[in-house]
Amino acid sequence: MKVEMKQRTKQFAIDVWRLCSQLPHSREYNSFVNQLIRCSSSVAANYRAVSRAKSKADFINKLKIVEEEADESQFFLEVIEEINSNLELTNEIKRLIKEADEIVAIIVASLKTSRS
């Protein structure tokens, strides 16, 4: 497991949390924000768990979880981007969508390598 990827996924979770702390507090936003915080932190937590895999199958399974959670994070970021009215947050939301997309791409490439 690459240390830089471990740090990158952790930073992603922190950056998403910081973004979420700046979003409006309403029943509607809160449901999206709570989901986004859960799945973005799960990206980092599950990537960390990859290093503790007990077998190749467990390793692949843990990577699949990271892929799913990163994709889910990207989804919620895209929804928030569409409903967001705070133009100051737009660039950060776009950056985090790109980061989630890059994490998914890296994990997918790692899965292909692991399976071959």
N, C-alpha and C positions, 0 to 999 in steps of 0.2 A: 504494500500500500504506500502510495506516495504521500510524503508529509505535506507537500505543497497543496495537494488536493484536499487533504484533511483540513488544512487551514482555510482553503478557499471555500469549502462547504460551510465551515463554521462562520466565516466572515459573511457569507450569504445570509445565514440565519440572523446574524446580528444586524446586518443592513436592512433586512426585511422588517425586523422588530422596530428599528429606528424609524423606518418609513411609516409603519402602522401606528406608531405613537403620535404621528403628525396628522393622521386622518381624522375626520369628524367622528364624534361619538354619538351614534344613533343606533336604534335597534337594527336597521337595515345594514349599515356599515359594519356593525359589530359582528354579525354572523359571518360576513366575508373575512373580516380581519382575524377573527378567531381561527377560522379554517386555515388562512394563509400563515399565521404564526405557527400553527401545529405542523403543517406539511413542510414549511421551510426549515423548521428546527429538526424535523424528522430526516431531512436530507443529510444534515450534518451528523446526527446521532447514528443513523444507519450506516453512513459511510465509515464512521469510526468503528462500528461493529464488524465491518468487512474484514478488518485485520484479525478478528477473533474467530473467523470461520473455522469450522471443525473438519470440513471436507471441501472438495471442489464444488459439489452440488450446493452446499451451504453458502460458499463464497458467491456463486452465481445467483442464488436466491436473494442474498443480502444486497447484491448489486441491483437486482431487479426492483427491489423495494426502493432503493435510492432513485432509480430511474422514474418510477411511478410517482414518488413524492416530489421530485423536481418538476415533472410534467404538471402535476396538480398545482404546484406553486406558480408555475407559469400561467396556468389557466386563471387562477384567482388574481394574479397581477394584471392580466389582460382585462378581466372584468372591471377591476378597480380603475384601470386606465380609462376605460370607456365611461365610467360614472363619475370620475374625479372632476371636480370643478376648480381645484386649486392648481393653477398653472405653474406655480413654483415647484410642485412635486412631480410634474410631468416628466422632466428629464430623468429624475431618479427612478421613477416607475419604469420608464423605457430601458434604462441601464439594467435594472433588476430582471426585466423580461429577457433581455439579451444574455445576462449571466445564467439564468435558469436554462435557457436554450443551449448555451455552451456546456453546462454541466450535464444535461441530458445527452448531448452529442458525445462527450467524453465517456460517459458511462456506457452508452450503446457500443462505442468502439471497444471498450474494455470487455464488455460481454462477448462481442464477436471474437476477440482474441482468446478469451478464456474457454470458449466453446470449441475452438479449433485445436 
